[in-house]
Amino acid sequence: MSERVTLARMPPDKSAESGQALGESAQRAGAEGGLEWRLAARGAAALVGTNARYWSSVA
């Protein structure tokens, strides 16, 4: 839940949108799959969000 809020607060750019989409797909996969997959996908979404924040601050 907290990852989704963090991504929603980020400036709207393609990286943030893909991070949020990845987080939402992680939630869908988590409902179907195991806890390990859900946690790994959320970690990837958080990493994408962090990367977007870094590049937006550099640009």
Beta strands, then each sheet from edge to edge (+ up, - down):
end
